[in-house]
Structure formats: C-alpha cells, structure tokens
Amino acid sequence: MRKEVKANERSWNLLAKDHYETFKKRLSENNQILNPLIIQELGDIKGKTLMHLQCNTGADTLSLARLGAKVFGVDLAPDNIVYAQKLFSDFSTEGQFYTADLMSFGEHHDQQYDVVFTSEGAIIWLPDFKIWAQTIRKLLKDDGFVYINDMHPFFLMLDENQLSNGIFAYKYPYFNRQMDKEETIGGYAAKERPGECYAWMYSMSDIINALIDAGLQIEYIHEFDDLCYDLGNMTKLPSGQYYYPAWKGKIPFMFSIKATIKK
C-alpha cells in the first residue's frame, strides 16, 4: 500500500464514529438517504447482488439494501467497516463487508456481482483509475453493470470558497491527475479534525477511458448542476441535493455513468 493511501486510511478511521452516529440518525428518520436521481437511474435492483465500493460506514449501502438488493461493501478504513457492520446490526439488515484497499482488492476477491456501485465523493481518493476499472470489470458478472455518481471534475477545478461567495475562480489543474495534500479531514458529516490525507484530481476522459480499456462499454453519461453536499450559501432541493441559484444551468457539479461488459 502506497504511503498516501495509508495516510488516508488513518484519517478516515478518525471520522468513522462521527459518520456512524450522523447517518444512523438520518436513517432512523428517513427510509432513504440516497439521492432520488440515483434510485431512478439504478432502476429495479430487488434481488440483485450489489458491491458498494468505498462504502464508508455503510449508510448508502443500507439504503441500497432497503431497495431490495443483496448488498456487499468494501472500504479502506477498518473502523469504517466496524461501524458499517454495527449500523446494519442496529437496523437488523443483512450485509457483508470487507476491509481492503481497492488497488489490491481485485487480486484476492473472486466473487462477482450484478451491480457494482460507487457514489458521491469516492473516486477522488483513488490514485490509479486503471486498476480501479480493472477491479470493477473483475467484480461484474457478464450481464451486470457499474453505476457511478460522483463530483464533476469541472467543479473540482474551482476554488470552493470563492464559488460560495459568487466568484468563479480556477484553483486546480484539470489534467495530469495532480495529487493534493490536506492536513485536515471531515466537515460534511463529521467534526473536522487534523488528519493528513491525499486526493487525486481527474478528468472525465480519465474515468471513461479507464472503463473502456478495462472492457466496459458506456451506456450513458449524465451531468448535473446540483451537488451532494452544501459548500456554503447553497439552496437545498427537496431531493436533498444543493445548488447555487447564480450558477444554475451554468456549471456541472455532478455526473453519473452507467457501463456494462462489452459484448
């Protein structure tokens, strides 16, 4: 495991208890915490086996189980998996979880699934999309599909603090998968605290070409002008997503991709 990924593991462990408590409360108050758009795009998953990559403490995984899927999850941080198992136990729900670095998970996991799922802020933590896409291909049954819903790289180029003040300002380069180091972690569902962590910028072509090169074919790519969390000064939609009225219809904040095995 490369040192940056190991640092991420340590930092995500720090957030696990907070995430568990935050999402347990939300799941007690709501049957679903998934973006309704994700539910719509996934379609009927009742009875399907589903592997949730980078599942964190299992909140979205539990929502997927409530849609009728037979769910599995994998995450880098051991504490995330401990609390995912606890969350499922709290709600008397069945699920199976694995602790693993996705960069090596495919080397020792032979089970295949109807659906591979990843969403909302996951893929920025991956240092190698080639390995990620090959792992997805290995995990998928021949008639299965992968569904990805995540942050649009155009949005990730921008200065979030400036954007929340109504200023469109470039901060990060779009190309070359630049690595960014932060000294704190948390904030959206956990108290922010000191924690060395690393993220990798990506382009749409990085994602799409990695999937194609792994033997997948793209069924669709959709782009959206709302976001899965509040940057500050954003308006909340009934779906639970957030948007800036000033940037409505002007900036892509999220995207989704569905891909299947190339025949």
Backbone as CSV, one residue per row, in Angstrom:
resi,resn,N_x,N_y,N_z,CA_x,CA_y,CA_z,C_x,C_y,C_z
1,MET,0.848,-1.199,0.000,0.000,0.000,0.000,0.881,1.246,0.000
2,ARG,0.645,2.146,-0.961,1.465,3.353,-1.015,1.204,4.241,0.203
3,LYS,2.186,5.061,0.563,2.118,5.808,1.821,0.938,6.776,1.863
4,GLU,0.560,7.355,0.696,-0.558,8.291,0.680,-1.871,7.583,1.006
5,VAL,-2.041,6.380,0.487,-3.257,5.609,0.767,-3.285,5.209,2.237
6,LYS,-2.133,4.844,2.783,-2.047,4.501,4.207,-2.433,5.701,5.079
7,ALA,-1.995,6.896,4.670,-2.366,8.107,5.402,-3.880,8.333,5.332
8,ASN,-4.464,8.090,4.171,-5.917,8.216,4.031,-6.647,7.229,4.936
9,GLU,-6.127,6.020,5.030,-6.734,5.013,5.910,-6.770,5.514,7.346
10,ARG,-5.648,6.049,7.808,-5.581,6.543,9.187,-6.577,7.688,9.403
11,SER,-6.651,8.592,8.434,-7.516,9.766,8.585,-8.994,9.402,8.526
12,TRP,-9.374,8.479,7.632,-10.783,8.077,7.557,-11.210,7.306,8.806
13,ASN,-10.279,6.604,9.419,-10.594,5.949,10.693,-11.035,6.966,11.750
14,LEU,-10.466,8.152,11.705,-10.790,9.192,12.680,-12.239,9.655,12.579
15,LEU,-12.847,9.501,11.396,-14.193,10.013,11.153,-15.281,8.960,11.342
16,ALA,-14.891,7.710,11.479,-15.849,6.605,11.403,-16.971,6.721,12.439
17,LYS,-16.643,7.002,13.674,-17.671,7.060,14.727,-18.646,8.201,14.455
18,ASP,-18.118,9.368,14.071,-18.988,10.504,13.755,-19.919,10.179,12.594
19,HIS,-19.368,9.558,11.542,-20.190,9.211,10.383,-21.295,8.232,10.778
20,TYR,-20.927,7.248,11.550,-21.910,6.263,12.019,-23.051,6.955,12.761
21,GLU,-22.728,7.829,13.704,-23.751,8.486,14.507,-24.617,9.417,13.667
22,THR,-23.973,10.166,12.758,-24.718,11.085,11.894,-25.702,10.335,11.008
23,PHE,-25.227,9.284,10.358,-26.078,8.590,9.393,-27.075,7.647,10.069
24,LYS,-26.747,7.155,11.246,-27.736,6.354,11.973,-28.963,7.204,12.280
25,LYS,-28.738,8.439,12.679,-29.846,9.346,12.968,-30.668,9.609,11.709
26,ARG,-29.988,9.866,10.603,-30.708,10.160,9.351,-31.507,8.945,8.886
27,LEU,-30.921,7.763,9.029,-31.602,6.546,8.584,-32.734,6.159,9.522
28,SER,-32.690,6.612,10.772,-33.792,6.389,11.705,-34.980,7.282,11.357
29,GLU,-34.678,8.451,10.798,-35.716,9.428,10.474,-36.247,9.293,9.053
30,ASN,-35.454,8.643,8.166,-35.816,8.531,6.757,-35.549,7.116,6.257
31,ASN,-36.463,6.586,5.490,-36.241,5.262,4.911,-35.106,5.286,3.909
32,GLN,-34.977,6.415,3.196,-33.946,6.556,2.173,-33.137,7.822,2.373
33,ILE,-31.817,7.722,2.235,-30.987,8.923,2.210,-30.270,9.070,0.873
34,LEU,-30.520,8.128,-0.046,-29.946,8.239,-1.384,-30.632,9.348,-2.165
35,ASN,-29.873,10.039,-2.998,-30.424,10.990,-3.952,-31.479,10.266,-4.796
36,PRO,-32.700,10.775,-4.884,-33.731,10.121,-5.703,-33.302,9.862,-7.141
37,LEU,-32.433,10.722,-7.663,-31.942,10.517,-9.027,-31.152,9.212,-9.128
38,ILE,-30.348,8.914,-8.116,-29.583,7.662,-8.103,-30.532,6.474,-8.115
39,ILE,-31.567,6.542,-7.291,-32.551,5.457,-7.241,-33.202,5.265,-8.607
40,GLN,-33.548,6.378,-9.238,-34.178,6.321,-10.559,-33.238,5.712,-11.593
41,GLU,-31.982,6.145,-11.589,-31.047,5.667,-12.605,-30.635,4.211,-12.372
42,LEU,-30.591,3.794,-11.133,-30.263,2.398,-10.841,-31.337,1.449,-11.361
43,GLY,-32.582,1.894,-11.300,-33.680,1.017,-11.692,-33.968,-0.020,-10.616
44,ASP,-34.688,-1.043,-10.983,-35.092,-2.080,-10.033,-33.897,-2.983,-9.694
45,ILE,-33.482,-2.939,-8.436,-32.352,-3.778,-8.018,-32.776,-4.843,-7.009
46,LYS,-34.061,-5.061,-6.891,-34.552,-6.082,-5.957,-33.974,-7.445,-6.319
47,GLY,-33.393,-8.095,-5.314,-32.850,-9.432,-5.504,-31.481,-9.478,-6.155
48,LYS,-30.967,-8.324,-6.594,-29.660,-8.306,-7.255,-28.542,-8.245,-6.215
49,THR,-27.425,-8.871,-6.536,-26.241,-8.738,-5.692,-25.533,-7.441,-6.072
50,LEU,-25.132,-6.679,-5.069,-24.560,-5.349,-5.315,-23.334,-5.135,-4.447
51,MET,-22.225,-4.805,-5.066,-20.995,-4.467,-4.350,-20.831,-2.952,-4.333
52,HIS,-20.785,-2.393,-3.137,-20.606,-0.951,-2.951,-19.133,-0.662,-2.671
53,LEU,-18.470,-0.048,-3.632,-17.062,0.302,-3.482,-16.929,1.561,-2.637
54,GLN,-15.920,1.574,-1.747,-15.666,2.715,-0.868,-16.947,3.065,-0.092
55,CYS,-17.434,2.098,0.644,-18.760,2.182,1.257,-18.805,3.015,2.528
56,ASN,-17.662,3.497,3.015,-17.625,4.290,4.242,-18.259,3.482,5.378
57,THR,-19.125,4.087,6.178,-19.721,3.364,7.305,-21.075,2.736,6.944
58,GLY,-21.334,2.583,5.649,-22.443,1.754,5.199,-23.803,2.411,5.114
59,ALA,-23.879,3.739,5.212,-25.187,4.402,5.184,-25.867,4.244,3.824
60,ASP,-25.150,4.555,2.747,-25.729,4.376,1.410,-25.943,2.886,1.117
61,THR,-25.063,2.050,1.634,-25.221,0.604,1.460,-26.529,0.136,2.077
62,LEU,-26.846,0.660,3.256,-28.103,0.306,3.913,-29.300,0.793,3.095
63,SER,-29.181,1.995,2.527,-30.249,2.500,1.667,-30.444,1.593,0.461
64,LEU,-29.359,1.087,-0.099,-29.445,0.166,-1.239,-30.090,-1.156,-0.817
65,ALA,-29.788,-1.611,0.395,-30.429,-2.821,0.912,-31.933,-2.608,1.074
66,ARG,-32.314,-1.401,1.456,-33.737,-1.084,1.618,-34.466,-1.044,0.279
67,LEU,-33.711,-0.969,-0.814,-34.300,-1.062,-2.150,-34.431,-2.515,-2.604
68,GLY,-33.963,-3.440,-1.767,-34.144,-4.851,-2.052,-32.919,-5.578,-2.562
69,ALA,-31.783,-4.885,-2.663,-30.565,-5.540,-3.141,-29.931,-6.377,-2.032
70,LYS,-29.203,-7.395,-2.442,-28.367,-8.169,-1.515,-27.003,-7.496,-1.535
71,VAL,-26.664,-6.775,-0.461,-25.558,-5.829,-0.519,-24.271,-6.348,0.115
72,PHE,-23.180,-5.865,-0.475,-21.824,-6.097,-0.001,-21.104,-4.752,-0.061
73,GLY,-20.113,-4.567,0.786,-19.376,-3.314,0.761,-17.910,-3.536,1.039
74,VAL,-17.088,-2.640,0.503,-15.657,-2.691,0.759,-15.168,-1.270,1.022
75,ASP,-14.285,-1.141,1.994,-13.728,0.168,2.312,-12.300,0.013,2.819
76,LEU,-11.528,1.056,2.613,-10.121,1.084,3.003,-9.934,1.084,4.520
77,ALA,-10.794,1.838,5.221,-10.591,2.079,6.650,-11.243,0.998,7.507
78,PRO,-10.481,0.274,8.321,-11.064,-0.781,9.158,-12.181,-0.287,10.071
79,ASP,-12.035,0.923,10.628,-13.075,1.434,11.521,-14.378,1.702,10.775
80,ASN,-14.285,2.096,9.511,-15.494,2.268,8.706,-16.276,0.955,8.615
81,ILE,-15.545,-0.134,8.420,-16.200,-1.436,8.298,-16.787,-1.878,9.640
82,VAL,-16.095,-1.620,10.720,-16.634,-1.935,12.054,-17.977,-1.235,12.251
83,TYR,-18.022,0.059,11.904,-19.258,0.811,12.108,-20.311,0.498,11.058
84,ALA,-19.910,0.088,9.865,-20.889,-0.365,8.868,-21.600,-1.616,9.378
85,GLN,-20.838,-2.540,9.933,-21.440,-3.761,10.488,-22.363,-3.431,11.664
86,LYS,-21.946,-2.470,12.477,-22.773,-2.053,13.613,-24.066,-1.404,13.127
87,LEU,-23.958,-0.559,12.092,-25.135,0.109,11.534,-26.139,-0.910,11.014
88,PHE,-25.660,-1.904,10.296,-26.547,-2.942,9.767,-27.183,-3.743,10.896
89,SER,-26.414,-4.002,11.939,-26.951,-4.714,13.098,-28.035,-3.880,13.786
90,ASP,-27.792,-2.575,13.903,-28.765,-1.679,14.538,-30.120,-1.738,13.836
91,PHE,-30.101,-1.870,12.513,-31.339,-1.871,11.736,-31.738,-3.280,11.288
92,SER,-31.128,-4.282,11.895,-31.469,-5.696,11.615,-31.499,-5.969,10.114
93,THR,-30.429,-5.541,9.442,-30.328,-5.675,7.988,-29.118,-6.539,7.657
94,GLU,-29.260,-7.372,6.630,-28.152,-8.237,6.227,-27.239,-7.532,5.235
95,GLY,-25.938,-7.722,5.434,-24.936,-7.184,4.527,-23.591,-7.788,4.872
96,GLN,-22.718,-7.821,3.901,-21.389,-8.381,4.124,-20.351,-7.354,3.729
97,PHE,-19.315,-7.194,4.571,-18.348,-6.124,4.359,-16.915,-6.634,4.382
98,TYR,-16.071,-5.924,3.614,-14.658,-6.272,3.511,-13.809,-5.020,3.752
99,THR,-12.720,-5.206,4.462,-11.727,-4.142,4.607,-10.623,-4.383,3.592
100,ALA,-10.417,-3.439,2.680,-9.386,-3.626,1.653,-9.109,-2.322,0.924
101,ASP,-7.903,-2.208,0.436,-7.509,-1.152,-0.487,-7.987,-1.573,-1.883
102,LEU,-8.759,-0.732,-2.548,-9.263,-1.086,-3.879,-8.144,-1.345,-4.878
103,MET,-6.972,-0.804,-4.609,-5.851,-1.008,-5.524,-5.339,-2.455,-5.485
104,SER,-5.776,-3.235,-4.495,-5.376,-4.644,-4.438,-6.557,-5.591,-4.232
105,PHE,-7.753,-5.046,-4.017,-8.934,-5.864,-3.703,-9.211,-6.913,-4.779
106,GLY,-9.084,-6.515,-6.035,-9.378,-7.435,-7.133,-8.431,-8.610,-7.240
107,GLU,-7.276,-8.517,-6.599,-6.287,-9.590,-6.671,-6.682,-10.805,-5.834
108,HIS,-7.550,-10.601,-4.830,-7.858,-11.711,-3.924,-9.355,-11.887,-3.685
109,HIS,-10.178,-11.180,-4.447,-11.625,-11.323,-4.275,-12.209,-11.873,-5.567
110,ASP,-12.789,-13.053,-5.509,-13.235,-13.745,-6.720,-14.743,-13.721,-6.941
111,GLN,-15.497,-13.214,-5.991,-16.954,-13.190,-6.155,-17.350,-12.126,-7.184
112,GLN,-18.422,-12.397,-7.942,-18.920,-11.438,-8.933,-20.347,-11.017,-8.584
113,TYR,-20.750,-9.840,-9.102,-21.996,-9.202,-8.682,-22.791,-8.704,-9.885
114,ASP,-24.104,-8.547,-9.657,-24.970,-7.987,-10.693,-24.709,-6.493,-10.887
115,VAL,-24.394,-5.815,-9.793,-24.185,-4.365,-9.824,-22.939,-4.025,-9.015
116,VAL,-22.112,-3.153,-9.563,-21.039,-2.511,-8.801,-21.413,-1.038,-8.705
117,PHE,-21.352,-0.492,-7.499,-21.886,0.843,-7.220,-20.831,1.697,-6.532
118,THR,-20.729,2.962,-6.941,-19.864,3.908,-6.224,-20.456,5.300,-6.384
119,SER,-20.382,6.106,-5.321,-21.046,7.407,-5.427,-20.482,8.468,-4.494
120,GLU,-20.679,9.709,-4.915,-20.593,10.939,-4.132,-19.308,11.111,-3.320
121,GLY,-18.266,11.510,-4.028,-17.017,11.862,-3.367,-16.073,10.722,-3.132
122,ALA,-16.255,9.605,-3.841,-15.415,8.425,-3.610,-14.157,8.408,-4.470
123,ILE,-14.307,8.673,-5.767,-13.209,8.352,-6.678,-12.041,9.329,-6.611
124,ILE,-12.243,10.482,-5.981,-11.127,11.427,-5.847,-10.020,10.865,-4.949
125,TRP,-10.352,9.823,-4.165,-9.374,9.221,-3.253,-8.580,8.087,-3.897
126,LEU,-8.788,7.846,-5.182,-8.135,6.724,-5.863,-6.915,7.185,-6.656
127,PRO,-5.745,6.589,-6.410,-4.535,7.009,-7.119,-4.400,6.437,-8.529
128,ASP,-5.145,5.371,-8.857,-4.947,4.701,-10.144,-6.288,4.230,-10.703
129,PHE,-6.781,4.923,-11.729,-8.064,4.552,-12.328,-7.970,3.286,-13.168
130,LYS,-6.800,2.994,-13.677,-6.638,1.776,-14.470,-6.926,0.550,-13.606
131,ILE,-6.319,0.495,-12.425,-6.552,-0.620,-11.510,-8.005,-0.633,-11.041
132,TRP,-8.546,0.546,-10.741,-9.943,0.675,-10.309,-10.897,0.076,-11.343
133,ALA,-10.719,0.450,-12.610,-11.604,-0.035,-13.669,-11.441,-1.542,-13.892
134,GLN,-10.197,-2.023,-13.820,-9.968,-3.465,-13.966,-10.625,-4.244,-12.831
135,THR,-10.615,-3.660,-11.637,-11.261,-4.290,-10.487,-12.768,-4.351,-10.689
136,ILE,-13.339,-3.270,-11.181,-14.779,-3.251,-11.480,-15.122,-4.356,-12.466
137,ARG,-14.317,-4.460,-13.529,-14.578,-5.489,-14.544,-14.532,-6.891,-13.926
138,LYS,-13.562,-7.112,-13.046,-13.436,-8.427,-12.421,-14.616,-8.729,-11.505
139,LEU,-15.148,-7.707,-10.851,-16.239,-7.895,-9.901,-17.593,-8.103,-10.577
140,LEU,-17.721,-7.688,-11.829,-19.008,-7.728,-12.519,-19.287,-9.077,-13.168
141,LYS,-20.526,-9.536,-13.015,-20.995,-10.642,-13.830,-21.081,-10.172,-15.279
142,ASP,-21.085,-11.105,-16.217,-21.084,-10.744,-17.635,-22.299,-9.918,-18.040
143,ASP,-23.423,-10.100,-17.336,-24.627,-9.339,-17.656,-24.891,-8.230,-16.626
144,GLY,-23.869,-7.886,-15.833,-24.022,-6.863,-14.809,-23.699,-5.468,-15.313
145,PHE,-23.795,-4.491,-14.406,-23.443,-3.120,-14.775,-22.804,-2.397,-13.598
146,VAL,-22.022,-1.375,-13.918,-21.461,-0.493,-12.906,-22.190,0.841,-12.987
147,TYR,-22.489,1.400,-11.816,-23.119,2.716,-11.746,-22.238,3.627,-10.899
148,ILE,-21.908,4.773,-11.460,-21.040,5.755,-10.802,-21.775,7.081,-10.733
149,ASN,-21.836,7.676,-9.559,-22.393,9.015,-9.406,-21.419,9.791,-8.526
150,ASP,-20.793,10.811,-9.092,-19.722,11.466,-8.332,-19.570,12.918,-8.759
151,MET,-18.589,13.576,-8.170,-18.377,15.001,-8.415,-17.723,15.232,-9.778
152,HIS,-18.246,16.214,-10.475,-17.741,16.526,-11.810,-16.365,17.199,-11.708
153,PRO,-15.405,16.763,-12.515,-14.072,17.367,-12.422,-14.029,18.845,-12.786
154,PHE,-14.984,19.311,-13.586,-15.018,20.754,-13.872,-15.225,21.532,-12.578
155,PHE,-16.150,21.060,-11.749,-16.377,21.691,-10.451,-15.140,21.583,-9.563
156,LEU,-14.463,20.430,-9.601,-13.301,20.220,-8.742,-12.134,21.140,-9.082
157,MET,-12.122,21.693,-10.290,-11.072,22.654,-10.658,-11.195,23.967,-9.896
158,LEU,-12.390,24.269,-9.413,-12.697,25.605,-8.924,-12.390,25.777,-7.441
159,ASP,-12.193,27.016,-7.052,-11.970,27.366,-5.651,-13.330,27.367,-4.940
160,GLU,-13.557,26.400,-4.052,-14.859,26.257,-3.394,-15.211,27.492,-2.568
161,ASN,-14.231,28.049,-1.865,-14.505,29.216,-1.024,-14.947,30.412,-1.861
162,GLN,-14.299,30.608,-2.996,-14.668,31.704,-3.885,-16.037,31.459,-4.501
163,LEU,-16.293,30.213,-4.874,-17.557,29.875,-5.518,-18.727,30.158,-4.585
164,SER,-18.548,29.851,-3.291,-19.617,30.090,-2.320,-19.874,31.580,-2.117
165,ASN,-18.923,32.407,-2.531,-19.087,33.865,-2.465,-19.494,34.459,-3.808
166,GLY,-19.853,33.582,-4.752,-20.327,34.045,-6.043,-19.236,34.392,-7.030
167,ILE,-18.004,33.922,-6.746,-16.863,34.242,-7.620,-16.382,32.974,-8.306
168,PHE,-16.290,33.020,-9.625,-15.830,31.883,-10.419,-14.307,31.982,-10.540
169,ALA,-13.579,31.121,-9.819,-12.117,31.204,-9.794,-11.500,29.813,-9.914
170,TYR,-10.574,29.669,-10.825,-9.844,28.412,-11.031,-8.828,28.200,-9.905
171,LYS,-8.679,26.940,-9.423,-7.703,26.638,-8.384,-6.813,25.454,-8.740
172,TYR,-7.409,24.376,-9.297,-6.649,23.157,-9.567,-6.602,22.869,-11.065
173,PRO,-5.485,22.342,-11.572,-5.403,21.986,-12.993,-6.292,20.803,-13.325
174,TYR,-6.908,20.845,-14.480,-7.836,19.789,-14.897,-7.103,18.508,-15.271
175,PHE,-5.933,18.629,-15.892,-5.235,17.463,-16.424,-4.113,16.985,-15.489
176,ASN,-3.604,15.789,-15.828,-2.389,15.221,-15.215,-2.589,14.590,-13.836
177,ARG,-3.847,14.403,-13.384,-4.112,13.697,-12.147,-3.266,14.214,-10.983
178,GLN,-3.210,15.510,-10.828,-2.408,16.117,-9.765,-2.890,15.657,-8.391
179,MET,-1.926,15.337,-7.510,-2.230,14.936,-6.140,-2.283,16.159,-5.242
180,ASP,-3.280,16.193,-4.372,-3.453,17.311,-3.455,-3.378,16.791,-2.023
181,LYS,-2.575,17.426,-1.198,-2.427,17.031,0.202,-3.180,18.009,1.096
182,GLU,-3.952,17.465,2.045,-4.635,18.272,3.049,-4.183,17.849,4.436
183,GLU,-4.248,18.774,5.378,-3.833,18.486,6.753,-5.019,18.280,7.687
184,THR,-6.232,18.434,7.178,-7.441,18.182,7.968,-8.395,17.321,7.157
185,ILE,-9.315,16.654,7.851,-10.306,15.824,7.189,-11.619,15.933,7.962
186,GLY,-12.736,15.782,7.239,-14.046,15.864,7.867,-14.808,17.091,7.416
187,GLY,-15.946,17.317,8.063,-16.686,18.537,7.778,-18.103,18.327,7.286
188,TYR,-18.362,17.326,6.424,-19.710,17.190,5.869,-20.628,16.319,6.731
189,ALA,-20.062,15.369,7.465,-20.882,14.540,8.350,-20.107,14.173,9.607
190,ALA,-19.006,14.863,9.819,-18.152,14.596,10.975,-17.413,15.881,11.331
191,LYS,-17.040,15.973,12.589,-16.249,17.117,13.022,-14.919,17.147,12.279
192,GLU,-14.566,18.313,11.751,-13.266,18.441,11.073,-12.156,18.356,12.103
193,ARG,-11.100,17.605,11.757,-10.006,17.420,12.702,-8.698,17.236,11.947
194,PRO,-7.551,17.362,12.619,-6.265,17.146,11.947,-6.181,15.724,11.405
195,GLY,-5.738,15.594,10.165,-5.602,14.284,9.552,-5.007,14.409,8.166
196,GLU,-3.801,13.923,7.996,-3.135,14.002,6.697,-3.874,13.124,5.689
197,CYS,-4.250,13.712,4.554,-4.959,12.933,3.540,-4.625,13.441,2.148
198,TYR,-4.816,12.556,1.176,-4.415,12.838,-0.203,-5.566,12.530,-1.159
199,ALA,-5.752,13.432,-2.110,-6.760,13.229,-3.151,-6.109,13.463,-4.504
200,TRP,-6.707,12.875,-5.539,-6.150,12.967,-6.889,-7.189,13.557,-7.842
201,MET,-6.828,14.660,-8.488,-7.686,15.277,-9.492,-7.858,14.317,-10.666
202,TYR,-8.992,14.418,-11.346,-9.242,13.559,-12.502,-10.016,14.336,-13.557
203,SER,-9.946,13.853,-14.786,-10.736,14.408,-15.882,-11.808,13.388,-16.260
204,MET,-12.808,13.825,-17.010,-13.825,12.882,-17.483,-13.188,11.812,-18.363
205,SER,-12.207,12.200,-19.154,-11.568,11.211,-20.032,-10.779,10.181,-19.228
206,ASP,-10.226,10.571,-18.078,-9.543,9.599,-17.210,-10.499,8.472,-16.820
207,ILE,-11.699,8.844,-16.420,-12.691,7.863,-15.973,-13.178,7.006,-17.133
208,ILE,-13.612,7.679,-18.190,-14.227,6.981,-19.324,-13.238,6.045,-20.004
209,ASN,-12.028,6.527,-20.259,-11.039,5.688,-20.946,-10.595,4.511,-20.096
210,ALA,-10.522,4.699,-18.780,-10.161,3.578,-17.898,-11.222,2.482,-17.981
211,LEU,-12.490,2.867,-17.981,-13.571,1.886,-18.082,-13.547,1.177,-19.436
212,ILE,-13.375,1.936,-20.498,-13.327,1.343,-21.845,-12.151,0.392,-21.970
213,ASP,-10.979,0.821,-21.491,-9.780,-0.013,-21.586,-9.919,-1.307,-20.779
214,ALA,-10.773,-1.289,-19.760,-10.982,-2.485,-18.938,-12.012,-3.439,-19.557
215,GLY,-12.580,-3.052,-20.703,-13.532,-3.932,-21.382,-14.984,-3.603,-21.132
216,LEU,-15.259,-2.375,-20.688,-16.625,-1.944,-20.439,-17.098,-1.017,-21.550
217,GLN,-18.390,-0.976,-21.763,-18.946,-0.038,-22.727,-19.902,0.912,-22.010
218,ILE,-19.811,2.191,-22.371,-20.589,3.222,-21.700,-22.022,3.206,-22.218
219,GLU,-22.974,3.087,-21.307,-24.391,3.142,-21.668,-24.877,4.583,-21.683
220,TYR,-24.425,5.372,-20.707,-24.750,6.807,-20.715,-23.805,7.569,-19.801
221,ILE,-23.731,8.876,-20.053,-23.076,9.833,-19.163,-24.049,10.987,-18.982
222,HIS,-24.383,11.304,-17.724,-25.270,12.422,-17.434,-24.530,13.435,-16.559
223,GLU,-24.839,14.701,-16.720,-24.197,15.761,-15.947,-25.273,16.617,-15.272
224,PHE,-24.961,17.102,-14.056,-25.972,17.774,-13.245,-25.410,19.056,-12.626
225,ASP,-26.313,20.021,-12.410,-25.889,21.313,-11.869,-26.188,21.454,-10.378
226,ASP,-26.376,20.334,-9.674,-26.508,20.373,-8.218,-25.446,19.480,-7.591
227,LEU,-25.321,19.550,-6.272,-24.212,18.907,-5.561,-24.751,18.107,-4.384
228,CYS,-23.982,17.108,-3.951,-24.431,16.208,-2.884,-24.173,16.761,-1.480
229,TYR,-23.520,17.895,-1.347,-23.318,18.498,-0.027,-23.305,20.019,-0.177
230,ASP,-23.415,20.711,0.935,-23.522,22.168,0.934,-22.140,22.804,1.068
231,LEU,-21.740,23.540,0.041,-20.465,24.251,0.086,-20.538,25.494,0.964
232,GLY,-21.736,25.938,1.234,-21.965,27.203,1.923,-22.727,28.142,1.007
233,ASN,-23.778,28.735,1.550,-24.621,29.660,0.791,-25.353,28.979,-0.364
234,MET,-25.567,27.663,-0.263,-26.294,26.943,-1.298,-27.751,26.753,-0.885
235,THR,-28.609,26.519,-1.865,-30.026,26.284,-1.632,-30.293,24.782,-1.677
236,LYS,-31.047,24.270,-0.693,-31.323,22.843,-0.625,-32.567,22.505,-1.438
237,LEU,-32.457,21.478,-2.256,-33.565,20.983,-3.051,-34.366,19.948,-2.271
238,PRO,-35.614,19.677,-2.644,-36.395,18.625,-1.976,-35.707,17.260,-2.022
239,SER,-34.875,17.031,-3.044,-34.149,15.764,-3.181,-33.048,15.597,-2.146
240,GLY,-32.675,16.704,-1.469,-31.551,16.666,-0.545,-30.262,17.156,-1.156
241,GLN,-30.275,17.421,-2.450,-29.123,17.993,-3.136,-29.091,19.512,-2.918
242,TYR,-27.981,20.130,-3.312,-27.807,21.577,-3.124,-27.402,22.232,-4.447
243,TYR,-27.771,23.513,-4.586,-27.376,24.243,-5.788,-27.228,25.727,-5.484
244,TYR,-26.482,26.404,-6.356,-26.358,27.855,-6.313,-27.302,28.451,-7.347
245,PRO,-28.283,29.255,-6.939,-29.155,29.886,-7.929,-28.367,30.654,-8.997
246,ALA,-27.261,31.293,-8.598,-26.474,32.088,-9.556,-25.785,31.228,-10.611
247,TRP,-25.528,29.941,-10.271,-24.810,29.058,-11.197,-25.718,27.988,-11.789
248,LYS,-27.025,28.114,-11.555,-27.970,27.117,-12.066,-27.896,27.052,-13.597
249,GLY,-27.682,25.828,-14.110,-27.609,25.653,-15.559,-26.310,26.120,-16.188
250,LYS,-25.319,26.472,-15.357,-24.072,27.036,-15.893,-22.834,26.198,-15.577
251,ILE,-22.855,25.495,-14.438,-21.676,24.730,-14.013,-22.097,23.292,-13.725
252,PRO,-21.358,22.296,-14.246,-21.638,20.909,-13.858,-20.983,20.592,-12.514
253,PHE,-21.784,20.151,-11.564,-21.275,19.808,-10.239,-21.140,18.301,-10.038
254,MET,-22.021,17.515,-10.682,-22.028,16.067,-10.521,-22.197,15.408,-11.889
255,PHE,-21.878,14.121,-11.951,-22.110,13.348,-13.165,-22.499,11.924,-12.772
256,SER,-23.088,11.211,-13.705,-23.326,9.773,-13.498,-22.955,9.021,-14.763
257,ILE,-22.510,7.796,-14.570,-22.143,6.910,-15.680,-22.716,5.528,-15.390
258,LYS,-23.274,4.918,-16.396,-23.621,3.505,-16.348,-22.843,2.793,-17.443
259,ALA,-22.201,1.685,-17.104,-21.414,0.931,-18.070,-21.660,-0.564,-17.888
260,THR,-21.592,-1.292,-18.976,-21.807,-2.729,-18.979,-20.602,-3.419,-19.613
261,ILE,-20.577,-4.742,-19.544,-19.483,-5.508,-20.148,-19.586,-5.439,-21.670
262,LYS,-18.510,-5.120,-22.327,-18.508,-5.030,-23.780,-18.702,-6.411,-24.369
263,LYS,-19.696,-6.519,-25.235,-20.011,-7.814,-25.858,-19.140,-8.072,-27.074
